[in-house]
Amino acid sequence: MTRRPPQIDENPDGVDLPLEPLPGHSSRGRLERVLRRGEFAVTAELNPPDSANAQDVYERAAIFDGWVDGINAVDASGANCHMSSMGICALLTRMGYATIMQIACRDRNRIAIQGDVLGAAAMGVGNIMCLTGDGVQAGDQPGAKPVFDLDCMSLLETVRTMRDEEKFLSGRRLTTPPAVFLGAAINPFAPPFDFRPHRLAKKIAAGAQFVQSQYCYDVPMLKEYMKRVRDMGLDEKCFILVGVGPLASAKTARWIRSNVPGVHIPDAVIKRLEGAEKQKEEGKRLCIDIINEVKEIEGVSGIHVMAYRQEEFVAEIVHESGVLKSRKPWKREPGLDDALVAERLDHILHDDPSEKPVEMVRDASATSSE
């Protein structure tokens, strides 16, 4: 039996450049390729910094190197302001990462959103997650004026129109349409439960090609949802990634259940955490156990790991769950420029403090091009 060589999803001309287009693919990104090959995908959520320092983003993304197929850049989740999804994507795409840019309808109208879609696609963003967004009253600036010109359904339709019909909502033609893979969010764990598969069907009809779910802590409930999804044939029309994440403690679980809309945490989960000597470790073990059950459910195409303030556990969780089998997701390898800049910076700090950062970057760039 001949073993197939490992798939290397990287442009040989540069990690920051899109992949060659493939027939039947909407984007030129890695996540869509992984899913369409039938491989079990892993995505993760990057906790955006309250900072204008690019290094803060790079350090947070580096934790996921070699373990995930896509990184969600969240768009002011919970209506709390952080570095923008667009900004994070701009930083990470030029480093070669596969980003999933979230767009919440809360803060921008259709004119701004369509412009952001074009800008993101031009930067190399291959995946866009369409969200309605939490109301401003949920965040720390409740006096902000909400927009909600679109909702998740009309946003999906808008981006699909731009991509497939090559035009703005106004009807004006685009010279180059955005090549993007369209995503949406689902919540199988919120009432009315019977309506949830039908809502997924509506999102698929609007343009969703993949979906990421809210946190799953109730696997029997997910199994029932997926049974109805399969009965409707929706798993054949859309890739479903189930949201998972570790809980730091029973106290944290109770707080989330009471204060975060849409998150369902059964009493049995809280009791398991309470009975553990090391609750944080047990929360991680619980996440791994859930993944091991979820990956066996027919119709589930991957997991979406949301490890808020526990990102250091993501690699361990993915490894111990075995979801990747022998597959190795893309990993950013240090480049020549990295070493040159680091060496030059060390020289400036210790030998020549008079040289300015602008001169450092210029000199390193000149050296790397020789």
Long-range contacts (C-beta under 8 A, 24 or more apart in sequence): 6-327, 6-328, 7-33, 7-37, 9-33, 9-34, 9-330, 10-96, 10-330, 15-95, 15-96, 15-332, 16-93, 16-94, 16-95, 16-96, 16-124, 17-124, 18-124, 18-126, 18-179, 21-179, 25-181, 26-163, 26-179, 26-180, 26-181, 26-182, 26-209, 27-126, 27-127, 27-179, 27-180, 27-181, 28-126, 28-179, 29-70, 29-98, 29-125, 29-126, 29-127, 29-181, 30-69, 30-70, 30-98, 30-126, 30-330, 31-69, 31-70, 31-98, 31-100, 31-126, 31-127, 31-181, 31-210, 32-126, 32-127, 32-181, 32-209, 32-210, 34-69, 34-329, 35-210, 35-239, 35-301, 35-302, 39-327, 40-295, 40-301, 40-302, 40-303, 40-323, 40-324, 40-325, 41-69, 41-70, 41-239, 41-241, 41-301, 41-302, 41-303, 42-67, 42-68, 42-69, 42-302, 42-303, 42-305, 42-318, 42-323, 42-324, 42-329, 43-68, 43-69, 43-70, 43-71, 43-72, 43-100, 43-212, 43-241, 43-302, 43-303, 43-304, 43-305, 44-68, 44-70, 44-71, 44-72, 44-304, 44-305, 44-306, 44-307, 44-311, 44-314, 45-71, 45-72, 45-74, 45-304, 45-305, 45-306, 45-307, 45-308, 46-71, 46-72, 46-73, 46-74, 46-88, 46-311, 47-74, 47-308, 47-309, 47-311, 48-73, 48-74, 48-82, 48-83, 48-84, 48-85, 48-88, 49-82, 49-83, 50-81, 50-82, 50-83, 51-83, 52-83, 54-91, 56-83, 57-83, 57-88, 57-91, 57-92, 58-91, 58-92, 58-95, 60-311, 61-92, 61-95, 61-97, 62-332, 63-311, 63-312, 63-314, 63-315, 64-311, 64-314, 64-315, 65-331, 65-332, 66-315, 66-328, 66-329, 66-330, 66-331, 67-314, 67-315, 67-318, 67-319, 67-324, 67-329, 68-305, 68-314, 68-318, 68-329, 69-98, 69-302, 69-329, 69-330, 70-98, 70-99, 70-100, 70-127, 71-97, 71-98, 71-99, 71-100, 72-99, 72-100, 72-102, 72-129, 72-212, 72-304, 73-99, 73-100, 73-101, 73-102, 74-102, 75-101, 75-102, 75-103, 75-104, 75-107, 75-131, 75-133, 76-104, 76-106, 76-107, 76-133, 76-139, 77-102, 77-104, 77-134, 78-134, 78-138, 78-139, 79-106, 79-133, 79-134, 79-135, 79-136, 79-137, 79-138, 79-139, 79-140, 79-141, 79-144, 80-139, 80-140, 80-141, 81-139, 81-140, 81-141, 86-116, 86-119, 86-120, 89-120, 89-123, 89-125, 90-123, 93-123, 93-124, 93-125, 94-123, 94-124, 95-332, 96-330, 96-332, 97-332, 98-126, 98-127, 98-330, 99-125, 99-126, 99-127, 100-127, 100-128, 100-129, 100-183, 101-125, 101-127, 101-128, 101-129, 102-128, 102-129, 102-131, 103-128, 103-129, 103-130, 103-131, 103-155, 104-131, 104-132, 104-133, 104-134, 105-131, 105-132, 105-133, 105-147, 105-148, 105-149, 105-150, 105-151, 105-152, 105-155, 106-132, 106-133, 106-134, 106-135, 106-136, 106-146, 106-147, 106-148, 107-133, 107-146, 107-147, 108-147, 108-149, 109-147, 109-149, 109-150, 110-149, 110-150, 110-158, 110-169, 113-149, 113-150, 113-155, 113-158, 114-158, 114-162, 114-168, 114-169, 117-159, 117-162, 117-178, 117-180, 118-162, 118-174, 118-178, 120-178, 120-180, 121-178, 121-179, 121-180, 125-180, 126-179, 126-180, 126-181, 127-180, 127-181, 127-182, 127-183, 127-210, 128-159, 128-180, 128-181, 128-182, 128-183, 129-183, 129-184, 129-185, 129-212, 130-155, 130-156, 130-159, 130-182, 130-183, 130-184, 130-207, 130-208, 131-155, 131-184, 131-185, 134-261, 138-261, 152-184, 152-185, 152-203, 153-202, 153-203, 153-206, 154-206, 156-182, 156-184, 156-203, 156-206, 156-207, 156-208, 157-206, 157-207, 159-207, 160-206, 160-207, 181-209, 181-210, 182-207, 182-208, 182-209, 182-210, 183-208, 183-209, 183-210, 183-211, 183-212, 184-208, 184-211, 185-211, 185-212, 185-213, 185-214, 186-211, 186-212, 186-213, 186-214, 186-240, 187-213, 187-214, 187-262, 188-213, 188-214, 188-216, 188-221, 188-222, 188-225, 188-226, 189-214, 189-215, 189-216, 189-217, 189-218, 189-221, 189-222, 189-262, 189-263, 189-264, 190-214, 190-262, 190-264, 193-221, 193-224, 193-225, 194-228, 196-225, 197-225, 197-228, 197-229, 197-232, 197-234, 200-229, 200-234, 200-238, 201-232, 201-234, 203-238, 204-234, 204-237, 204-238, 208-238, 209-238, 209-239, 210-238, 210-239, 210-240, 210-241, 210-301, 211-238, 211-239, 211-240, 211-241, 212-241, 212-243, 212-304, 213-240, 213-241, 213-242, 213-243, 213-304, 214-243, 214-262, 214-263, 214-264, 215-243, 215-244, 215-245, 215-263, 215-264, 215-265, 215-306, 216-242, 216-243, 216-244, 216-290, 216-294, 217-247, 217-263, 217-264, 217-265, 217-266, 217-269, 217-290, 218-264, 218-265, 218-266, 219-290, 219-293, 219-294, 221-264, 222-294, 222-297, 223-297, 226-297, 226-298, 226-299, 226-300, 229-299, 230-298, 230-299, 235-298, 235-299, 239-301, 239-302, 240-299, 240-300, 240-301, 240-302, 241-300, 241-301, 241-302, 241-303, 241-304, 242-294, 242-297, 242-300, 242-302, 242-303, 242-304, 243-303, 243-304, 243-306, 244-287, 244-290, 244-291, 244-294, 244-303, 244-304, 244-305, 244-306, 244-317, 245-287, 245-305, 245-306, 245-307, 245-308, 245-310, 246-280, 246-283, 246-284, 246-286, 246-287, 246-307, 246-310, 246-313, 246-317, 247-273, 247-283, 247-286, 247-287, 248-279, 248-280, 248-283, 248-309, 248-310, 249-273, 249-279, 249-280, 249-283, 250-274, 250-279, 252-283, 253-283, 280-310, 284-310, 284-313, 284-316, 284-317, 287-313, 287-317, 288-317, 288-320, 288-321, 291-317, 291-321, 291-323, 292-321, 292-322, 295-321, 295-323, 336-368, 337-364, 337-365, 337-368, 340-364, 340-367, 340-368
